């Protein structure tokens, strides 16, 4: 398993935890939460894909 992928998974968990705290403050709905997570995952996959070029 690639070390970069492990780092991405760790960052994703950290981001989800942080977003959960922010969501309570901003009172975001589950749709907005899911949308932010999808965008984050796509950006992370794009960044991870760049390392192979």
Secondary structure, DSSP 8 states (H G I E B T S, - for coil): --HHHHHHHHHHHHHHHHHHHHHHHHT--HHHHHHHHHHHHHHHHHHHHHTT-
